[in-house]
Amino acid sequence: MHIVDGALSNEVVIAGGVLAVGGIALGLRKLDMEKIPVAGVLSATFFVASLISVPVPPTSVHLIMNGLAGIILGWAAFPALFVGLLLQSVFFGFGGLTVLGINTVNIALPAVVAFYLCRSGILTAAPKKAAIWGGIAGALAIALTTGVVAISLTLSGEKFYEAAKLVFLAHIPVMIIEGFVSAAAVYLIRKVKPELFDLHNTVSQGAD
Amino acid sequence: MSALLHNGPEAIASTPSAGGWSVRDLDPRVRILVVCAFAATVVNLNAFPILGTALGFSLVALFSARLPLGKTLKRVMMMDTFVVFMLFLLPFTMPGETAFTVFSFAASWEGIFEACRIALKANAIVMMVLALVGTMEAVTLGHALSRLRVPEILIHLMLFTIRYIEVLNDEQKRMRVAMKARGFRPSNNIHTYKTFGYLVGMLLVRALERSERILKAMKCRGFQGKLYLLDDMTCNARDYIFAGMMIAIIVVLLSWEYLNVPFV
């Protein structure tokens, strides 16, 4: 769900850039050098996860997993997802350069929202209930992302309004898929290595 | 270093290209700055001849970078379905003089022009980015950004990400082979979502365990939270000439657009 260069007005692009810098700065403050390897490896994992595609006839959709990234990384999702988007735009030509800021906000802000809304449920409830919270986080993050994409398009020009509405509708299947995939991932992690969800605590305290 | 982040088999920035001049030999910092300036310029152009000229410069850069043209163009074409979708919709959502109608929906000329404009801008920028920055080794990009005073901790995060994308992608492929061996075929159903969820979850679990091992191994080697970037980048005459050329191009494009100075 990348916006390309040239579609948005300068005001929106600049606002996106400023917000992204703020978010990244906040995220980086939660990371000390001890936590860089964890954050880097997880950021690489989310990059790899976005290469997995689910066949949805007649086409296929690739996973985004920003909800899950938010739950695990918290504010650190901002720099982690930014790095992924930067590499994608520079080496794959996906998304644009001037819109890097707004694209980061569109993906990472919903991740942070999912973190605040769903994390306690995922940490404390029984694995099955945690999975439901995970599903909510996954679906919600995509819904919010399409919402913010729609808003940034509409702010750039009324002409995009109809298109933005359709983008939202077209992404409802993606929300459902991301919801199920995130739910299953949360379930497995709760069963196998629940510390993964506690990373944020240790990250923000900066101690082992 | 990472095959995923490579543009073709010859994309090794550190190897000077054999014979002749190529953008690959230029200082990475200059390339990054120039691309940013070019992108900021192109999004502010509107007239078609000017956008066409900008696209022409991007194509020249693409040739000069000796990127495999077919492969790169395919990559450029593979824009998100979302973009294509929006470009197709734009003629119908933008009010203006009717060009044609499909099922009683009127397509406006204004919408068609706007869609073409966005497509031209996006392609011009993507090609320039792929030619000038995409041809760098991913690690070189990190070093160059660090030299451009991007915060160290972000650079470290980026270098770790670059380092492990390939490793984790291999892991993902191995797990997919194992899944295939057990008869898994992805389709559009709950079972697939659940299986992919477990795949992502397991990737994350293994990634966490891997990162614990990495930290320990790095501490053994005296890691104190700093990676030393041992290369030093220098700007020579060729870099200044190239930067000057690109600034000239940008000035021409902008004055053509905004001062109506006819250059052709």
Interface residues (C-beta under 8 A of the other chain):
Chain A: M1 H2 I3 V4 D5 G6 A7 N10 V13 I24 L28 L31 D32 M33 E34 I36 P37 V38 A39 G40 V41 L42 S43 A44 T45 F47 V48 A49 L51 I52 V54 P55 V56 P57 T59 L63 M65 L68 I72 P79 A80 V83 G84 L86 L87 S89 V90 F91 F92 G93 F94 G95 G96 L97 T98 L153 K159 F160 Y161 E162 A163 L166 V167 A170 I177 F180 V181 S182 A183 A184 A185 V186 Y187 L188 I189 V192 K193 E195 L196 L199
Chain B: L4 L5 H6 N7 V35 C36 A39 A40 V42 V43 N44 T72 R75 V76 M78 M79 D80 T81 F82 V83 F85 M86 L89 L90 F92 T93 M94 P95 G111 E114 R117 I118 L120 K121 A122 I125 V126 V129 L130 V133 G134 A138 L141 P151 I153 L154 H156 L157 M158 L159 F160 T161 I162 R163 Y164 I165 V167 L168 N169 Q172 P186 S187 N188 I190 T192 Y193 K194 T195 F196 G197 Y198 L199 V200 G201 M202 L203 L204 V205 A207 L208 E209 R210 S211 E212 I214 L215 M218 Q224 G225 K226
